[in-house]
Amino acid sequence: MRRWLLMGLMLLLAACQPRALHGTQIDPPRAAVEFALIDHNGASAKLSDYRGQWLMMFFGYTHCPDVCPTTLADFKKIRGELGGAASRVRFMMITVDPQRDTTARLKEYMNAFDPSFVGLTGSQEALTQTYRGYGVHVEAILSSSSGHTSSVDHTSSIYLLDAEGRLRMIYTSVPWRDVLDDLRVLVK
C-alpha cells in the first residue's frame, strides 16, 4: 500500500512540473529588435505594428529551393492545427534577397501558402540592420556565368516573439509538430 501511495505521489509531482519546450528558450525573454520594413502590399511595417500578436518569423527568399518553402508549408500546418489560437499568431518571412523579392513577388509567394502570411522587404540598409539585430547570416551566391544572384546562403532559424514584442524562442531544425506543441502551451 505504501509503495502505491509513493508511486501516486511521484506521478502527481511529475505532472506538476512545467513542460519542457522544444526550441531554445530565451529566459528571461528579451525585447526583440525593432525593424522598419515594407510588407508585401507595399505598406510600411514595423515590429511594433504587430504588438498584441505572437509572431513566428524567419528569414528567407522566394527563389529558395528547399528550406524556405518547407518552412512556409510547416507554418501552414501549424496555423491549421492551432484552431482558435491561430488568430493570435502571425506568420512572417523577411527576405534575404531584396533584389528579386519585390513586393509583388512576395505577395504572390506568400499567398500561395496562406493569404494571412506576411512577407517583408525593404532597403538594403534596413534589412542589414534587421539581420544584424537577430544574428542572421546572409550571403548572396553569384552565378559564375551571369554574375547575378543564383542563391542565398542564410540562417534558417525561426524566431518566436510574444505579444509584447519579446523574443521568447528560437527554433533550429525542430519538427513542426514540436513547434505546434510549444505554441499550444505559450499562446493562451
Phi and psi in degrees as GROMACS dihedral restraints (atoms count N, CA, C in turn):
[ dihedral_restraints ]
;  ai    aj    ak    al  type     phi  dphi    fc
    3     4     5     6     1   -62.0    20    10
    4     5     6     7     1   -38.7    20    10
    6     7     8     9     1   -62.4    20    10
    7     8     9    10     1   -44.5    20    10
    9    10    11    12     1   -66.1    20    10
   10    11    12    13     1   -38.2    20    10
   12    13    14    15     1   -64.7    20    10
   13    14    15    16     1   -42.8    20    10
   15    16    17    18     1   -64.5    20    10
   16    17    18    19     1   -42.7    20    10
   18    19    20    21     1   -64.1    20    10
   19    20    21    22     1   -40.8    20    10
   21    22    23    24     1   -63.1    20    10
   22    23    24    25     1   -41.5    20    10
   24    25    26    27     1   -64.0    20    10
   25    26    27    28     1   -41.3    20    10
   27    28    29    30     1   -64.3    20    10
   28    29    30    31     1   -41.6    20    10
   30    31    32    33     1   -64.6    20    10
   31    32    33    34     1   -40.3    20    10
   33    34    35    36     1   -63.3    20    10
   34    35    36    37     1   -43.8    20    10
   36    37    38    39     1   -64.3    20    10
   37    38    39    40     1   -39.7    20    10
   39    40    41    42     1   -64.2    20    10
   40    41    42    43     1   -37.9    20    10
   42    43    44    45     1   -68.5    20    10
   43    44    45    46     1   -24.6    20    10
   45    46    47    48     1   -83.8    20    10
   46    47    48    49     1   -11.4    20    10
   48    49    50    51     1   -71.9    20    10
   49    50    51    52     1   141.8    20    10
   51    52    53    54     1   -65.0    20    10
   52    53    54    55     1   145.5    20    10
   54    55    56    57     1   -75.0    20    10
   55    56    57    58     1   137.5    20    10
   57    58    59    60     1   -71.3    20    10
   58    59    60    61     1   138.6    20    10
   60    61    62    63     1   -89.3    20    10
   61    62    63    64     1   160.7    20    10
   63    64    65    66     1   -91.0    20    10
   64    65    66    67     1   -26.4    20    10
   66    67    68    69     1   -90.9    20    10
   67    68    69    70     1  -170.4    20    10
   69    70    71    72     1   -86.1    20    10
   70    71    72    73     1   114.4    20    10
   72    73    74    75     1   -83.1    20    10
   73    74    75    76     1   132.6    20    10
   75    76    77    78     1   -93.8    20    10
   76    77    78    79     1   107.3    20    10
   78    79    80    81     1  -132.0    20    10
   79    80    81    82     1   112.0    20    10
   81    82    83    84     1   -78.6    20    10
   82    83    84    85     1   156.2    20    10
   84    85    86    87     1   -57.2    20    10
   85    86    87    88     1   144.0    20    10
   87    88    89    90     1  -118.9    20    10
   88    89    90    91     1   153.5    20    10
   90    91    92    93     1   -58.3    20    10
   91    92    93    94     1   129.0    20    10
   93    94    95    96     1   -75.0    20    10
   94    95    96    97     1   153.9    20    10
   96    97    98    99     1   -72.6    20    10
   97    98    99   100     1   125.7    20    10
   99   100   101   102     1   -65.5    20    10
  100   101   102   103     1   147.1    20    10
  102   103   104   105     1  -134.9    20    10
  103   104   105   106     1   158.3    20    10
  105   106   107   108     1  -131.1    20    10
  106   107   108   109     1    99.1    20    10
  108   109   110   111     1  -125.8    20    10
  109   110   111   112     1  -165.4    20    10
  111   112   113   114     1  -127.7    20    10
  112   113   114   115     1   130.9    20    10
  114   115   116   117     1   -82.5    20    10
  115   116   117   118     1   174.6    20    10
  117   118   119   120     1   -67.9    20    10
  118   119   120   121     1    -6.5    20    10
  120   121   122   123     1   -97.8    20    10
  121   122   123   124     1     0.9    20    10
  123   124   125   126     1    88.3    20    10
  124   125   126   127     1     4.6    20    10
  126   127   128   129     1   -91.3    20    10
  127   128   129   130     1   150.7    20    10
  129   130   131   132     1   -65.3    20    10
  130   131   132   133     1   147.0    20    10
  132   133   134   135     1  -142.9    20    10
  133   134   135   136     1   123.8    20    10
  135   136   137   138     1  -117.3    20    10
  136   137   138   139     1   155.1    20    10
  138   139   140   141     1   -55.3    20    10
  139   140   141   142     1   -41.7    20    10
  141   142   143   144     1   -62.8    20    10
  142   143   144   145     1   -19.7    20    10
  144   145   146   147     1   -64.3    20    10
  145   146   147   148     1   -21.6    20    10
  147   148   149   150     1  -100.8    20    10
  148   149   150   151     1     8.4    20    10
  150   151   152   153     1   -56.4    20    10
  151   152   153   154     1   138.0    20    10
  153   154   155   156     1    99.3    20    10
  154   155   156   157     1   -10.3    20    10
  156   157   158   159     1  -125.0    20    10
  157   158   159   160     1   149.2    20    10
  159   160   161   162     1   -78.4    20    10
  160   161   162   163     1   145.7    20    10
  162   163   164   165     1  -121.5    20    10
  163   164   165   166     1   129.4    20    10
  165   166   167   168     1  -102.9    20    10
  166   167   168   169     1   110.3    20    10
  168   169   170   171     1  -125.0    20    10
  169   170   171   172     1   137.1    20    10
  171   172   173   174     1  -144.1    20    10
  172   173   174   175     1   167.1    20    10
  174   175   176   177     1  -110.9    20    10
  175   176   177   178     1   124.2    20    10
  177   178   179   180     1  -160.1    20    10
  178   179   180   181     1  -165.4    20    10
  180   181   182   183     1  -155.6    20    10
  181   182   183   184     1   158.0    20    10
  183   184   185   186     1   -74.3    20    10
  184   185   186   187     1   -20.4    20    10
  186   187   188   189     1   -94.2    20    10
  187   188   189   190     1     6.0    20    10
  189   190   191   192     1   -64.2    20    10
  190   191   192   193     1   131.1    20    10
  192   193   194   195     1   -85.6    20    10
  193   194   195   196     1   -11.7    20    10
  195   196   197   198     1  -141.7    20    10
  196   197   198   199     1   -75.6    20    10
  198   199   200   201     1   -66.2    20    10
  199   200   201   202     1   -35.0    20    10
  201   202   203   204     1   -69.0    20    10
  202   203   204   205     1   -50.8    20    10
  204   205   206   207     1   -65.5    20    10
  205   206   207   208     1   -31.4    20    10
  207   208   209   210     1   -66.3    20    10
  208   209   210   211     1   -42.2    20    10
  210   211   212   213     1   -63.4    20    10
  211   212   213   214     1   -44.6    20    10
  213   214   215   216     1   -66.2    20    10
  214   215   216   217     1   -36.4    20    10
  216   217   218   219     1   -64.7    20    10
  217   218   219   220     1   -38.8    20    10
  219   220   221   222     1   -65.9    20    10
  220   221   222   223     1   -40.8    20    10
  222   223   224   225     1   -57.7    20    10
  223   224   225   226     1   -42.4    20    10
  225   226   227   228     1   -62.4    20    10
  226   227   228   229     1   -42.8    20    10
  228   229   230   231     1   -62.9    20    10
  229   230   231   232     1   -45.2    20    10
  231   232   233   234     1   -60.6    20    10
  232   233   234   235     1   -48.5    20    10
  234   235   236   237     1   -58.9    20    10
  235   236   237   238     1   -42.0    20    10
  237   238   239   240     1   -64.7    20    10
  238   239   240   241     1   -32.4    20    10
  240   241   242   243     1   -86.9    20    10
  241   242   243   244     1   -14.0    20    10
  243   244   245   246     1   -73.0    20    10
  244   245   246   247     1   -18.3    20    10
  246   247   248   249     1    63.4    20    10
  247   248   249   250     1  -135.1    20    10
  249   250   251   252     1   -61.9    20    10
  250   251   252   253     1   -26.6    20    10
  252   253   254   255     1   -70.3    20    10
  253   254   255   256     1   -16.6    20    10
  255   256   257   258     1   -59.8    20    10
  256   257   258   259     1   -27.7    20    10
  258   259   260   261     1   -69.8    20    10
  259   260   261   262     1   -14.0    20    10
  261   262   263   264     1  -100.3    20    10
  262   263   264   265     1     4.4    20    10
  264   265   266   267     1  -125.6    20    10
  265   266   267   268     1   131.0    20    10
  267   268   269   270     1  -107.9    20    10
  268   269   270   271     1   142.1    20    10
  270   271   272   273     1  -112.5    20    10
  271   272   273   274     1   130.2    20    10
  273   274   275   276     1  -141.7    20    10
  274   275   276   277     1   141.4    20    10
  276   277   278   279     1  -123.0    20    10
  277   278   279   280     1   128.6    20    10
  279   280   281   282     1  -102.4    20    10
  280   281   282   283     1   126.3    20    10
  282   283   284   285     1   -67.6    20    10
  283   284   285   286     1   146.0    20    10
  285   286   287   288     1  -110.4    20    10
  286   287   288   289     1     9.1    20    10
  288   289   290   291     1  -137.8    20    10
  289   290   291   292     1    65.5    20    10
  291   292   293   294     1   -65.9    20    10
  292   293   294   295     1   -21.3    20    10
  294   295   296   297     1   -66.0    20    10
  295   296   297   298     1   -39.5    20    10
  297   298   299   300     1   -97.2    20    10
  298   299   300   301     1   -26.4    20    10
  300   301   302   303     1   -88.3    20    10
  301   302   303   304     1    77.3    20    10
  303   304   305   306     1   -70.7    20    10
  304   305   306   307     1   168.5    20    10
  306   307   308   309     1   -61.7    20    10
  307   308   309   310     1   -39.3    20    10
  309   310   311   312     1   -64.0    20    10
  310   311   312   313     1   -43.4    20    10
  312   313   314   315     1   -65.3    20    10
  313   314   315   316     1   -43.4    20    10
  315   316   317   318     1   -61.2    20    10
  316   317   318   319     1   -42.6    20    10
  318   319   320   321     1   -61.2    20    10
  319   320   321   322     1   -47.9    20    10
  321   322   323   324     1   -60.6    20    10
  322   323   324   325     1   -43.8    20    10
  324   325   326   327     1   -66.3    20    10
  325   326   327   328     1   -48.3    20    10
  327   328   329   330     1   -65.2    20    10
  328   329   330   331     1   -41.8    20    10
  330   331   332   333     1   -62.6    20    10
  331   332   333   334     1   -29.2    20    10
  333   334   335   336     1   -63.9    20    10
  334   335   336   337     1   -24.9    20    10
  336   337   338   339     1   -96.3    20    10
  337   338   339   340     1   -50.3    20    10
  339   340   341   342     1  -168.3    20    10
  340   341   342   343     1   125.2    20    10
  342   343   344   345     1   -60.9    20    10
  343   344   345   346     1   -18.1    20    10
  345   346   347   348     1   -84.1    20    10
  346   347   348   349     1   -11.9    20    10
  348   349   350   351     1   -70.3    20    10
  349   350   351   352     1   148.2    20    10
  351   352   353   354     1  -112.3    20    10
  352   353   354   355     1   131.2    20    10
  354   355   356   357     1  -110.8    20    10
  355   356   357   358     1   134.4    20    10
  357   358   359   360     1  -122.9    20    10
  358   359   360   361     1   143.3    20    10
  360   361   362   363     1  -138.3    20    10
  361   362   363   364     1  -170.8    20    10
  363   364   365   366     1   167.4    20    10
  364   365   366   367     1  -170.7    20    10
  366   367   368   369     1   -68.2    20    10
  367   368   369   370     1   157.0    20    10
  369   370   371   372     1   -58.5    20    10
  370   371   372   373     1   -38.6    20    10
  372   373   374   375     1   -63.6    20    10
  373   374   375   376     1   -47.3    20    10
  375   376   377   378     1   -64.9    20    10
  376   377   378   379     1   -40.0    20    10
  378   379   380   381     1   -67.1    20    10
  379   380   381   382     1   -43.0    20    10
  381   382   383   384     1   -60.5    20    10
  382   383   384   385     1   -41.7    20    10
  384   385   386   387     1   -61.8    20    10
  385   386   387   388     1   -39.7    20    10
  387   388   389   390     1   -66.9    20    10
  388   389   390   391     1   -45.1    20    10
  390   391   392   393     1   -56.7    20    10
  391   392   393   394     1   -47.9    20    10
  393   394   395   396     1   -59.6    20    10
  394   395   396   397     1   -43.2    20    10
  396   397   398   399     1   -62.3    20    10
  397   398   399   400     1   -27.2    20    10
  399   400   401   402     1  -108.2    20    10
  400   401   402   403     1     5.4    20    10
  402   403   404   405     1    68.6    20    10
  403   404   405   406     1    34.8    20    10
  405   406   407   408     1   -94.1    20    10
  406   407   408   409     1   128.3    20    10
  408   409   410   411     1   -88.0    20    10
  409   410   411   412     1   131.8    20    10
  411   412   413   414     1  -136.5    20    10
  412   413   414   415     1   126.7    20    10
  414   415   416   417     1  -142.6    20    10
  415   416   417   418     1   115.9    20    10
  417   418   419   420     1   -73.4    20    10
  418   419   420   421     1   134.4    20    10
  420   421   422   423     1  -103.3    20    10
  421   422   423   424     1   118.3    20    10
  423   424   425   426     1   -90.1    20    10
  424   425   426   427     1   144.1    20    10
  426   427   428   429     1   -72.3    20    10
  427   428   429   430     1   133.2    20    10
  429   430   431   432     1   -68.3    20    10
  430   431   432   433     1   -27.5    20    10
  432   433   434   435     1   -83.6    20    10
  433   434   435   436     1   -40.3    20    10
  435   436   437   438     1  -103.3    20    10
  436   437   438   439     1   -22.3    20    10
  438   439   440   441     1    78.8    20    10
  439   440   441   442     1     1.9    20    10
  441   442   443   444     1   -93.9    20    10
  442   443   444   445     1   162.8    20    10
  444   445   446   447     1   -61.6    20    10
  445   446   447   448     1   126.8    20    10
  447   448   449   450     1  -104.2    20    10
  448   449   450   451     1   -31.8    20    10
  450   451   452   453     1  -157.1    20    10
  451   452   453   454     1   171.7    20    10
  453   454   455   456     1  -132.8    20    10
  454   455   456   457     1   122.2    20    10
  456   457   458   459     1   -82.6    20    10
  457   458   459   460     1   128.0    20    10
  459   460   461   462     1  -152.5    20    10
  460   461   462   463     1   157.9    20    10
  462   463   464   465     1   -62.3    20    10
  463   464   465   466     1   135.4    20    10
  465   466   467   468     1  -111.6    20    10
  466   467   468   469     1    19.8    20    10
  468   469   470   471     1   -72.5    20    10
  469   470   471   472     1   156.5    20    10
  471   472   473   474     1  -110.0    20    10
  472   473   474   475     1   134.7    20    10
  474   475   476   477     1  -110.2    20    10
  475   476   477   478     1   128.2    20    10
  477   478   479   480     1  -105.5    20    10
  478   479   480   481     1   118.1    20    10
  480   481   482   483     1  -109.5    20    10
  481   482   483   484     1   138.5    20    10
  483   484   485   486     1   -81.7    20    10
  484   485   486   487     1   178.5    20    10
  486   487   488   489     1   -67.2    20    10
  487   488   489   490     1   -12.8    20    10
  489   490   491   492     1   -98.9    20    10
  490   491   492   493     1     8.5    20    10
  492   493   494   495     1    78.7    20    10
  493   494   495   496     1    26.2    20    10
  495   496   497   498     1  -107.3    20    10
  496   497   498   499     1   140.4    20    10
  498   499   500   501     1   -72.7    20    10
  499   500   501   502     1   121.4    20    10
  501   502   503   504     1  -109.1    20    10
  502   503   504   505     1   -40.3    20    10
  504   505   506   507     1  -143.8    20    10
  505   506   507   508     1   152.4    20    10
  507   508   509   510     1  -127.6    20    10
  508   509   510   511     1   128.9    20    10
  510   511   512   513     1  -112.0    20    10
  511   512   513   514     1   125.8    20    10
  513   514   515   516     1  -130.1    20    10
  514   515   516   517     1   114.8    20    10
  516   517   518   519     1    57.0    20    10
  517   518   519   520     1    43.7    20    10
  519   520   521   522     1  -105.7    20    10
  520   521   522   523     1   128.2    20    10
  522   523   524   525     1   -57.0    20    10
  523   524   525   526     1   145.2    20    10
  525   526   527   528     1   -59.6    20    10
  526   527   528   529     1   -33.2    20    10
  528   529   530   531     1   -65.2    20    10
  529   530   531   532     1   -32.8    20    10
  531   532   533   534     1   -71.5    20    10
  532   533   534   535     1   -38.4    20    10
  534   535   536   537     1   -62.9    20    10
  535   536   537   538     1   -43.2    20    10
  537   538   539   540     1   -58.5    20    10
  538   539   540   541     1   -44.9    20    10
  540   541   542   543     1   -58.5    20    10
  541   542   543   544     1   -42.3    20    10
  543   544   545   546     1   -64.2    20    10
  544   545   546   547     1   -43.5    20    10
  546   547   548   549     1   -61.4    20    10
  547   548   549   550     1   -38.1    20    10
  549   550   551   552     1   -63.2    20    10
  550   551   552   553     1   -30.2    20    10
  552   553   554   555     1   -80.7    20    10
  553   554   555   556     1   -42.2    20    10
  555   556   557   558     1   -84.1    20    10
  556   557   558   559     1   -38.7    20    10
  558   559   560   561     1   -91.1    20    10
  559   560   561   562     1   101.6    20    10
